[in-house]
């Protein structure tokens, strides 16, 4: 069993720590808001007062935070995780940031004599709780092989995709499709509803049809009622869409449906829905269609 550190105990990070505790690992965690970690403390997680303290107490340190700025905030400076790293340790970053940001952090980690892999995930909190999460990994192959058993304690599908930063490119390529699918699903739902088919009936047909991806099956019901806590809010989704469009620009890959879907996320923010799950794209299109329910 590894001595694990985990920085960033939001919805996904917190549930990952829960799984690691269930597998018998010793976990030391840090979150800016301690109250959000109380349920994990009650389950046996040790709480540290800084990211540096997490690194000093652990063999393997995970980070899972919202964006590049947050990642810098928990890794840099006298109380950052880098200050607590030493020779022989490992850093696993699960945040969704640009490949360039990830590679720059990996270089800093190696300066400390440690090593880092980027390991973003595909799936939602429900996927994680059901033990179906998929993890994609970028970094040195030998480091991946060493850490793979630990990652398998989080999710059953762990795939090595290449050097540092490559897993982030894969994650961005996946996430842009979430918003694109949600917009197409919303178009079909509203076309059915305005034809006279009750929303509940249209939803039932779609989630049991040939086009029902896992994302549609999980998020489709949100058109009836949003979850109390967003699984992945509008701001987070738009951050990933912007990462995708920037990567597309660099690689000369046109992303037309990504660009259109991103505008609906902007509209959702303009309507004050930025903290809701990105499935609220349906509400944006519904309002444009004259459907207020």
Buried (B, 14 or more C-beta within 10 A) or exposed (E): EBBBBBBBBBBBBBBBBBBBBEBEBBBBBBBBEEEBBBEBEEEEBBBBEBBBBBBBBBBBBBBBBBBBEBBBBBBBBEBBBBBBBEEEBBBBBBBBBBBBBBBBBBEBBBEBEBBBBBBBBBBBBBBBEEEBBBBBBBBBEEBBEBBBEBBEBBBEBBBBBBBBBBBBBBBBBBBBBBBBBBBBBBEBBBEBBEEEBEBEEBBEBBBEEEEBBEBBEBBBBBBEEBBEEBBBBBBBBBBBBBBBBEBBEEEEEEBEBBBEBBEBBBBBBEBEBBEBBBBBBBBBBBEEBEBEE
